[in-house]
Amino acid sequence: MAKFKGELTFKVSFKKLGVPVGFGMTNAIIYHHCATEIGIRCPWSRVDKKYKKDPRFKIELISKKIYKDEE
């Protein structure tokens, strides 16, 4: 198995995302929803198809730097 190292940068845009305000967790909830949306869009995700490609989210791969790890 080859080993790689690198960095991926994603841009996640969203609209009309309902989040409760005033609990001190608003940012954490937004971060969780965005990270989850990236994860469920991968082809081998085990998340039910009805949750995939939520139209409220737009995911873009901004940059990628992937290198074979020579160690």
CORSUL-V631201 format. One line per field, one symbol per residue. phi: phi as a letter, one per 20 degrees, with the letter a starting at -180 (. if undefined). psi: psi as a letter, one per 20 degrees, with the letter a starting at -180 (. if undefined). burial: + if it has 9 or more other C-alpha atoms within 8 Angstrom, else -. Layout:
BEGIN
phi->???
psi->???
burial->???
END
This chain:
BEGIN
phi->.fdccrbccddddbblefcfdoemdgffffffffffffffeffefefggfeflfffdcdceebbcccffef
psi->pqpqqapppqpoqqqloopqqjijjgghgggggghghggiiqhjqjqphiiqlpiiqpppogqpopqpoj.
burial->-------+-+-+-------------+--++---+--++-++----------+----+-+-+--+-------
END
